[in-house]
Amino acid sequence: MQTYIFKRLLATIPVMVVVALFVFALLHLSPGDPAAVIAGDYASPADVEKIRHKLGLDKPIHVQLGIWLWNVVRGDLGTSIFSGLPVTKLIGQRLEPTLALTVTTMLIAILIAVPMGVIAAWTAGTWVDRLVMVVAVLGFSLPVFWLGFLLIYGFSLQLELLPVQGYVSYKKGLMPFLKHLILPSLTLGLVYLALIARMTRASMLEVMREDYMRTAHAKGLKPHVVLLWHGLKNAALPIVTIIGVGVALLIGGVVVTESVFAIPGLGRLTVDAILHRDYPVIQGIILVFSGVYVLINLLVDVLYTFLDPRIRY
């Protein structure tokens, strides 16, 4: 087990190096001179040159790359041009809301989607199955921002059950914390839920055709035991895979969801950094999101070793 995990960790190193090179290239492949964009339309050539010197853009490209990679290895992602604060500090300040929203969304989506997919497979061809598929299709079809505004109008403005916008830390109370996360989590989780439900249904339908399922029924085992112990257990691999892959949907949806609900997380920080042309912050956030995605996929690979005994360490 330790050898397998070590090999997978080593395999993530070249991936992160490629990601780091891509993030660095964003600053140099973007149209125009970043220093001129930051300085503004009315800046003099001398002002632009000062900014270029401050950002290190007057150095050779290979020197800039070496300095930037060395700083990243040391945990230094640079300094925000707009606020003047270290990028790591800005990300740390915005990490809690995004982490809370992401974890809540994943929990809601998984706890609802997996039973939905199992029930849809068990009742394949019936109205229950069709209803689940309708919900899944709607999940892929409805724009996140539109669904967010719809939920705000219904539950916040009309029924006055939940807050319209904002975020309250768990340190200020569990109920205010959860109330501010329900609508954003439902908005962000619908696409994720639809993806997991469809994969669970497809995987369960394939497993239910296997001989060992018929043998389990022939032994007189109760239907729910056959379905959950023999069926879901053997259908878990593709479900776990799609849960890991779906994290990319969450990362993309966080930006839109946090903007709609005015949540001060990394998604909102990304939007603000783009509007202010704050390149160091944009680079740092992309690097962090990419690292999280790589780590999630590493976790999925490790889970495979527990779910599938055929995987060799």
C-alpha positions as CSV (number, residue, x, y, z in Angstrom):
1,M,0.0,0.0,0.0
2,Q,2.7,2.5,1.0
3,T,4.7,1.7,-2.2
4,Y,1.6,2.3,-4.4
5,I,0.8,5.6,-2.6
6,F,4.4,6.7,-3.0
7,K,4.4,6.0,-6.7
8,R,1.2,7.9,-7.2
9,L,2.7,10.9,-5.3
10,L,5.7,10.8,-7.5
11,A,3.4,10.8,-10.6
12,T,1.8,14.0,-9.4
13,I,5.1,15.9,-9.5
14,P,5.4,16.2,-13.3
15,V,1.7,17.1,-13.5
16,M,2.1,20.0,-11.1
17,V,5.3,21.1,-12.9
18,V,3.3,21.3,-16.2
19,V,0.5,23.2,-14.4
20,A,3.0,25.6,-12.9
21,L,4.5,26.3,-16.4
22,F,1.1,26.9,-17.8
23,V,0.2,29.3,-15.0
24,F,3.4,31.2,-15.5
25,A,2.7,31.4,-19.3
26,L,-0.6,33.0,-18.6
27,L,1.1,36.3,-17.7
28,H,3.3,36.2,-20.8
29,L,0.8,34.9,-23.4
30,S,-2.0,37.3,-22.5
31,P,-2.6,40.0,-25.0
32,G,-0.7,43.3,-24.5
33,D,1.8,44.3,-21.9
34,P,0.7,43.3,-18.3
35,A,2.6,46.3,-16.9
36,A,0.7,48.7,-19.3
37,V,-2.6,47.1,-18.4
38,I,-1.8,47.5,-14.7
39,A,-0.6,51.1,-15.1
40,G,-3.7,52.3,-16.9
41,D,-4.4,54.3,-20.1
42,Y,-2.9,57.5,-18.8
43,A,0.4,56.2,-17.5
44,S,3.6,57.5,-18.9
45,P,6.3,55.2,-20.4
46,A,8.4,55.8,-17.3
47,D,5.5,54.6,-15.0
48,V,5.1,51.5,-17.1
49,E,8.8,50.8,-17.0
50,K,8.7,51.1,-13.2
51,I,5.9,48.5,-13.0
52,R,7.8,46.2,-15.3
53,H,10.8,46.4,-13.1
54,K,8.7,45.9,-9.9
55,L,7.2,42.8,-11.5
56,G,10.5,41.6,-12.8
57,L,9.2,41.6,-16.4
58,D,12.4,43.4,-17.6
59,K,14.5,40.2,-16.8
60,P,15.0,37.4,-19.4
61,I,12.1,34.9,-19.6
62,H,14.2,32.0,-18.2
63,V,15.3,34.1,-15.3
64,Q,11.7,35.1,-14.5
65,L,10.6,31.4,-14.7
66,G,13.4,30.3,-12.4
67,I,12.6,33.0,-9.8
68,W,8.9,32.3,-9.9
69,L,9.3,28.5,-9.6
70,W,11.7,28.9,-6.7
71,N,9.2,31.2,-4.9
72,V,6.4,28.7,-5.5
73,V,8.4,25.9,-4.0
74,R,9.0,28.1,-0.9
75,G,5.3,28.8,-0.7
76,D,5.6,32.4,-1.9
77,L,2.9,33.0,-4.6
78,G,3.8,36.7,-4.9
79,T,2.1,39.9,-3.8
80,S,-1.3,41.2,-5.0
81,I,-0.9,44.3,-7.2
82,F,-4.3,45.7,-6.2
83,S,-4.2,45.2,-2.4
84,G,-0.5,44.9,-1.8
85,L,-1.0,41.8,0.4
86,P,0.7,38.4,-0.1
87,V,-1.3,36.1,-2.3
88,T,-1.0,33.3,0.2
89,K,-2.6,35.5,2.8
90,L,-5.4,36.5,0.5
91,I,-6.1,32.8,-0.3
92,G,-5.9,31.9,3.3
93,Q,-8.5,34.5,4.2
94,R,-10.9,33.3,1.5
95,L,-10.3,29.5,2.0
96,E,-12.9,28.8,4.7
97,P,-16.1,29.9,2.7
98,T,-15.0,28.0,-0.4
99,L,-14.0,24.9,1.6
100,A,-17.3,24.9,3.5
101,L,-19.4,25.4,0.3
102,T,-17.5,22.6,-1.5
103,V,-17.7,20.1,1.3
104,T,-21.4,20.8,1.9
105,T,-22.2,20.5,-1.8
106,M,-20.3,17.2,-2.1
107,L,-22.1,15.8,0.9
108,I,-25.6,16.8,-0.3
109,A,-25.0,15.7,-3.8
110,I,-23.5,12.3,-2.9
111,L,-26.1,11.5,-0.2
112,I,-28.9,12.3,-2.6
113,A,-27.5,11.2,-5.9
114,V,-26.3,7.7,-5.0
115,P,-29.7,6.5,-3.6
116,M,-31.4,8.1,-6.6
117,G,-29.2,6.2,-9.0
118,V,-29.7,2.9,-7.1
119,I,-33.5,3.3,-7.0
120,A,-33.6,4.3,-10.7
121,A,-31.6,1.1,-11.6
122,W,-33.8,-1.0,-9.3
123,T,-37.0,0.4,-10.9
124,A,-35.6,0.6,-14.5
125,G,-38.3,1.4,-17.0
126,T,-40.9,2.7,-14.5
127,W,-42.0,6.2,-13.7
128,V,-39.6,6.4,-10.8
129,D,-36.7,5.8,-13.2
130,R,-38.0,8.3,-15.6
131,L,-38.4,10.9,-12.9
132,V,-34.8,10.4,-11.7
133,M,-33.6,10.8,-15.3
134,V,-35.7,14.0,-15.7
135,V,-34.0,15.5,-12.6
136,A,-30.6,14.5,-14.0
137,V,-31.3,16.1,-17.4
138,L,-32.5,19.3,-15.7
139,G,-29.3,19.3,-13.6
140,F,-27.2,19.4,-16.8
141,S,-29.4,21.8,-18.6
142,L,-30.1,24.6,-16.1
143,P,-27.5,27.4,-15.9
144,V,-26.0,27.7,-12.4
145,F,-26.5,31.5,-12.2
146,W,-30.2,31.2,-13.3
147,L,-30.9,28.5,-10.8
148,G,-29.3,30.5,-8.0
149,F,-31.4,33.6,-8.7
150,L,-34.5,31.3,-8.9
151,L,-33.8,29.8,-5.5
152,I,-33.2,33.3,-4.0
153,Y,-36.5,34.5,-5.4
154,G,-38.4,31.5,-4.1
155,F,-36.9,30.7,-0.7
156,S,-35.5,34.1,0.3
157,L,-37.7,36.8,-1.2
158,Q,-41.1,35.0,-1.4
159,L,-41.0,32.5,1.5
160,E,-38.4,34.4,3.6
161,L,-37.0,31.1,4.9
162,L,-33.3,31.6,4.0
163,P,-30.8,34.5,3.7
164,V,-30.5,36.1,0.3
165,Q,-26.7,36.4,0.2
166,G,-23.6,36.3,2.4
167,Y,-21.6,33.9,4.5
168,V,-21.5,33.4,8.3
169,S,-18.6,31.4,9.8
170,Y,-19.3,28.3,11.8
171,K,-17.6,30.1,14.7
172,K,-20.7,32.3,15.0
173,G,-23.1,29.4,15.3
174,L,-24.0,26.2,13.5
175,M,-27.5,27.3,12.4
176,P,-26.6,30.6,10.8
177,F,-23.7,28.8,9.1
178,L,-25.9,26.2,7.6
179,K,-28.7,28.6,6.6
180,H,-26.3,30.6,4.5
181,L,-24.9,27.5,2.8
182,I,-28.2,25.7,1.9
183,L,-29.1,27.7,-1.2
184,P,-25.5,28.0,-2.6
185,S,-25.0,24.3,-2.0
186,L,-28.2,23.3,-3.8
187,T,-27.3,25.6,-6.7
188,L,-23.8,24.3,-7.1
189,G,-24.8,20.7,-6.3
190,L,-27.5,20.1,-8.9
191,V,-25.0,19.5,-11.8
192,Y,-22.8,17.4,-9.6
193,L,-25.9,15.4,-8.3
194,A,-27.1,14.8,-11.9
195,L,-23.6,13.5,-12.9
196,I,-23.4,11.1,-10.0
197,A,-27.0,9.9,-10.3
198,R,-26.6,9.0,-14.0
199,M,-23.3,7.2,-13.4
200,T,-24.7,5.3,-10.4
201,R,-27.8,4.2,-12.4
202,A,-25.6,3.0,-15.4
203,S,-23.1,1.2,-13.1
204,M,-25.9,-0.5,-11.1
205,L,-27.7,-1.6,-14.3
206,E,-24.5,-3.3,-15.5
207,V,-23.9,-5.0,-12.2
208,M,-27.4,-6.2,-11.8
209,R,-27.0,-8.3,-15.0
210,E,-24.1,-10.3,-13.5
211,D,-24.5,-13.9,-12.5
212,Y,-23.5,-13.4,-8.9
213,M,-26.5,-11.1,-8.5
214,R,-28.9,-13.8,-9.7
215,T,-27.1,-16.3,-7.4
216,A,-27.6,-14.0,-4.4
217,H,-31.3,-13.7,-5.2
218,A,-31.5,-17.5,-5.6
219,K,-30.0,-18.0,-2.1
220,G,-33.0,-16.2,-0.7
221,L,-31.2,-13.0,0.4
222,K,-33.4,-10.0,1.0
223,P,-33.6,-7.6,-2.0
224,H,-32.1,-4.6,-0.2
225,V,-29.2,-6.8,1.0
226,V,-28.5,-8.0,-2.6
227,L,-28.9,-4.4,-3.9
228,L,-26.6,-2.7,-1.4
229,W,-24.1,-5.3,-0.4
230,H,-23.6,-7.2,-3.7
231,G,-24.7,-4.5,-6.1
232,L,-23.5,-1.2,-4.9
233,K,-20.3,-2.6,-3.6
234,N,-19.3,-3.9,-7.0
235,A,-20.6,-0.8,-8.8
236,A,-18.6,1.6,-6.6
237,L,-15.5,2.0,-8.8
238,P,-17.0,4.0,-11.6
239,I,-19.1,6.0,-9.0
240,V,-15.9,6.9,-7.1
241,T,-14.3,7.9,-10.3
242,I,-17.0,10.2,-11.4
243,I,-17.1,11.8,-7.9
244,G,-13.4,12.6,-8.3
245,V,-13.8,13.9,-11.9
246,G,-16.8,15.9,-10.9
247,V,-14.6,18.0,-8.6
248,A,-13.7,20.0,-11.7
249,L,-17.4,20.9,-12.1
250,L,-17.4,22.2,-8.5
251,I,-14.2,24.3,-9.0
252,G,-15.8,25.9,-12.1
253,G,-19.2,26.3,-10.4
254,V,-17.7,27.9,-7.3
255,V,-16.8,31.0,-9.2
256,V,-20.3,31.6,-10.5
257,T,-22.1,30.5,-7.3
258,E,-20.0,32.7,-5.0
259,S,-20.6,35.7,-7.2
260,V,-24.4,35.1,-7.2
261,F,-24.6,34.7,-3.4
262,A,-21.9,37.2,-2.5
263,I,-19.8,34.6,-0.7
264,P,-16.3,36.0,0.1
265,G,-14.5,32.8,-1.1
266,L,-11.8,31.9,-3.7
267,G,-14.4,32.1,-6.5
268,R,-15.3,35.7,-5.7
269,L,-11.6,36.5,-5.2
270,T,-11.0,35.1,-8.7
271,V,-13.6,37.4,-10.2
272,D,-12.2,40.4,-8.4
273,A,-8.7,39.6,-9.5
274,I,-9.7,39.3,-13.1
275,L,-11.6,42.6,-13.0
276,H,-8.5,44.3,-11.5
277,R,-6.0,42.5,-13.8
278,D,-4.3,41.2,-10.6
279,Y,-2.1,38.6,-12.3
280,P,-0.3,37.3,-9.2
281,V,-3.6,36.5,-7.5
282,I,-5.0,34.8,-10.7
283,Q,-1.8,32.7,-11.0
284,G,-2.0,31.7,-7.3
285,I,-5.6,30.7,-7.4
286,I,-5.2,28.7,-10.6
287,L,-2.2,26.9,-9.0
288,V,-4.2,26.1,-5.8
289,F,-7.3,24.9,-7.7
290,S,-5.1,22.7,-9.9
291,G,-3.3,21.3,-6.9
292,V,-6.6,20.4,-5.2
293,Y,-7.8,18.7,-8.3
294,V,-4.7,16.6,-8.6
295,L,-4.9,15.7,-4.9
296,I,-8.5,14.6,-5.3
297,N,-7.6,12.3,-8.2
298,L,-4.8,10.9,-6.1
299,L,-7.3,10.2,-3.3
300,V,-9.5,8.4,-5.8
301,D,-6.6,6.3,-6.9
302,V,-5.9,5.3,-3.3
303,L,-9.5,4.4,-2.7
304,Y,-9.3,2.0,-5.7
305,T,-6.9,-0.1,-3.7
306,F,-9.5,-0.7,-1.1
307,L,-12.4,-1.2,-3.5
308,D,-10.7,-3.4,-6.1
309,P,-8.4,-6.2,-4.8
310,R,-7.2,-6.8,-8.4
311,I,-5.1,-3.6,-8.2
312,R,-1.5,-4.5,-7.5
313,Y,0.6,-2.4,-5.2
